[in-house]
Amino acid sequence: MPKEAEIRKKALKKLTNEGWICWFSPKTRYHHTDILGIADLICIKGKQIKFIQLTTISNLSTRKRKIEKFFAKNKLKIPTKVWGYSKKKKEFKIIKIC
């Protein structure tokens, strides 16, 4: 199973090649903290802003439910995607939340 840093590196490469400016929280005490507790990356391109949660392919549905619960509880709609990395296929499966 790929580590979080490996998945983030692959995602950042893909996003920057597409012209996105991305930021992720700095490492604190051996791990990174999610932005608002729901996203690993915040990405900006022109006037577009989106949040991206990175995970493995096997955890896609769990992360999706976590974000949907957060949005429902806080009455939010923020463009968010969950990117699940498949080590076998060496690609991301992307699920759009909002």
Buried (B, 14 or more C-beta within 10 A) or exposed (E): EBEBEEBBEBBBEBBEEEEBEBEBBEEEEEEBEBBBEBBBBBBEEEEEEBBBBBBBBEBBEEBBEBBBEBBEEEEEEBEBBBBBBBEEEEBBEEBEBE
